[in-house]
């Protein structure tokens, strides 16, 4: 599988979104990045945009857990309700400041979550994702 150049960041913290954008662009100069501070808008975007695409694993989504209105866990539940075609195109990684062992365990048990990483996003995290993707 090739390394994706499409990234989606879903986090209500606009400063964290800017940090993610900066780090991703340092890592991948060709990156196409979508930032969402509103998880409902992100879900709507996924449902509308990815239904017409076909590239398996073509996008990486970084998801925060602690957000208002729809938190990360509720986002994942809503994501589960999207079409399988959409599931296949997106690899979700939780990016959180939570060190709660139950959050980490819950993440590992969710079939849509490919990994759990601490905030802030770093080039080392992106390297780890790239290495896992290529193996």
VMD Tcl script that draws the C-alpha trace (Angstrom):
set ca {
  {0.00 0.00 0.00}
  {1.35 3.45 -0.86}
  {1.68 6.23 1.66}
  {-1.38 8.48 1.59}
  {-1.06 12.17 0.89}
  {-4.57 12.96 2.17}
  {-4.97 13.87 5.81}
  {-8.03 14.82 7.82}
  {-7.74 16.25 11.33}
  {-10.81 16.30 13.57}
  {-10.19 18.25 16.77}
  {-12.13 21.08 18.40}
  {-8.83 22.77 19.34}
  {-7.93 25.08 16.45}
  {-4.38 25.54 17.74}
  {-3.83 21.77 17.67}
  {-5.24 21.69 14.14}
  {-2.66 24.26 13.03}
  {0.13 22.28 14.71}
  {-1.05 19.15 12.89}
  {-1.10 20.98 9.57}
  {2.42 22.33 10.10}
  {3.84 18.92 11.14}
  {2.12 17.07 8.30}
  {3.47 19.56 5.73}
  {6.98 19.18 7.18}
  {6.59 15.41 6.81}
  {4.84 15.40 3.43}
  {5.18 18.48 1.22}
  {2.51 17.08 -1.15}
  {-0.06 16.60 1.61}
  {-3.65 17.60 1.12}
  {-5.04 18.46 4.54}
  {-8.59 19.03 5.74}
  {-9.03 20.47 9.23}
  {-12.29 20.17 11.15}
  {-13.02 21.75 14.52}
  {-16.60 20.41 14.28}
  {-16.88 16.61 14.28}
  {-20.40 16.72 12.82}
  {-19.10 18.60 9.78}
  {-16.27 16.09 9.44}
  {-18.73 13.17 9.39}
  {-20.86 14.95 6.79}
  {-17.75 15.59 4.68}
  {-16.74 11.91 4.85}
  {-20.22 10.72 3.89}
  {-20.49 13.11 0.95}
  {-16.94 13.08 -0.42}
  {-15.72 9.54 0.08}
  {-18.77 7.79 -1.31}
  {-17.48 8.66 -4.80}
  {-13.86 7.60 -4.28}
  {-12.31 4.15 -4.49}
  {-8.76 4.30 -3.15}
  {-8.43 1.82 -0.27}
  {-6.65 3.32 2.73}
  {-6.06 6.48 0.77}
  {-6.59 8.90 3.65}
  {-5.43 9.21 7.23}
  {-7.77 10.73 9.78}
  {-6.47 12.00 13.11}
  {-9.27 12.09 15.67}
  {-9.37 13.70 19.10}
  {-11.32 11.94 21.85}
  {-12.45 14.82 24.07}
  {-14.63 17.13 22.00}
  {-17.97 18.81 22.66}
  {-21.21 17.75 20.93}
  {-19.79 14.60 19.32}
  {-16.72 13.21 21.08}
  {-14.26 10.81 19.47}
  {-16.09 7.69 20.64}
  {-19.41 8.99 19.29}
  {-17.65 9.93 16.05}
  {-16.41 6.35 15.70}
  {-19.93 5.01 16.34}
  {-21.33 7.33 13.65}
  {-18.46 6.38 11.31}
  {-19.48 2.73 11.76}
  {-22.86 3.66 10.23}
  {-21.25 4.95 7.04}
  {-20.95 2.70 4.01}
  {-18.23 0.03 3.91}
  {-16.80 1.72 0.82}
  {-15.98 4.75 3.00}
  {-14.50 2.61 5.80}
  {-11.99 1.10 3.38}
  {-10.68 4.49 2.29}
  {-9.86 5.95 5.69}
  {-7.37 4.89 8.35}
  {-8.24 6.43 11.70}
  {-5.65 7.23 14.36}
  {-6.62 8.68 17.71}
  {-4.52 11.68 18.63}
  {-5.26 12.55 22.22}
  {-3.89 14.11 25.37}
  {-5.68 11.43 27.41}
  {-3.42 8.95 29.19}
  {-6.39 7.10 30.69}
  {-5.66 3.36 30.26}
  {-9.35 2.70 29.57}
  {-9.23 5.11 26.59}
  {-6.17 3.35 25.22}
  {-7.77 -0.07 25.69}
  {-11.04 1.10 24.13}
  {-9.08 2.43 21.14}
  {-7.30 -0.88 20.62}
  {-10.63 -2.72 20.74}
  {-12.24 -0.53 18.07}
  {-11.89 -2.10 14.61}
  {-11.68 1.31 12.91}
  {-8.82 2.65 15.04}
  {-5.40 1.79 13.63}
  {-3.40 3.45 16.41}
  {-3.42 5.69 19.46}
  {-0.86 8.50 19.70}
  {-0.29 11.34 22.15}
  {-0.74 15.00 21.28}
  {0.84 16.93 19.79}
  {1.31 15.23 16.45}
  {4.98 14.76 15.67}
  {7.10 13.75 12.70}
  {8.04 10.64 14.74}
  {4.35 9.68 14.91}
  {4.01 10.12 11.16}
  {7.16 8.04 10.64}
  {5.70 5.28 12.83}
  {2.47 5.33 10.79}
  {4.43 5.23 7.52}
  {6.54 2.31 8.75}
  {3.45 0.40 9.90}
  {1.77 1.08 6.54}
  {4.73 -0.20 4.57}
  {5.17 -3.42 6.55}
}
mol new
graphics top color blue
foreach p $ca { graphics top sphere $p radius 0.5 }
foreach p [lrange $ca 0 end-1] q [lrange $ca 1 end] { graphics top cylinder $p $q radius 0.2 }
display resetview
